[in-house]
């Protein structure tokens, strides 16, 4: 089973997609874990993240999985370490975010007139994560090094 999770090929498209996904998800995780990126709307840390997620009626154990998944999963994607698992965990997290944001419509709230942000961003990120789940971490990954 571990072999099938790590198996990947020397595909540079997967390398590009996993690094982009990791870079996109990294600030979300660091906001929740360490309180970084205060000037970008984040900076709430673990305590604030748990309070924020609890206010959205998300159980504490799921909130912890979100914090851990985004924090360590983004780094795992960047390095290609257990890429399928990291992509799968973040796929679940962002599928949940898509469901929460679905009532806000399709597009992002560019003009500030909508109640919240739309789902176009989540569709794009979920598509990238799905490719990583199906194809693996690709070239220059820890997975390809471990598999060989």
Secondary structure, 3 states (H helix, E strand, C coil): CHHHHHCCCCCHHHHHHHHHHHHHHHHHHHHHHHCCCHHHCCCCHHHHHHHHHHHCCCCHHHHHHHHHHHHHHHHHHHHCCCHHHHHHHHHHHHHHHHHHHHHHCCCCCCCCCCCCCCCHHHHHHHHHHHHHHHHCCCCCCHHHHHHC
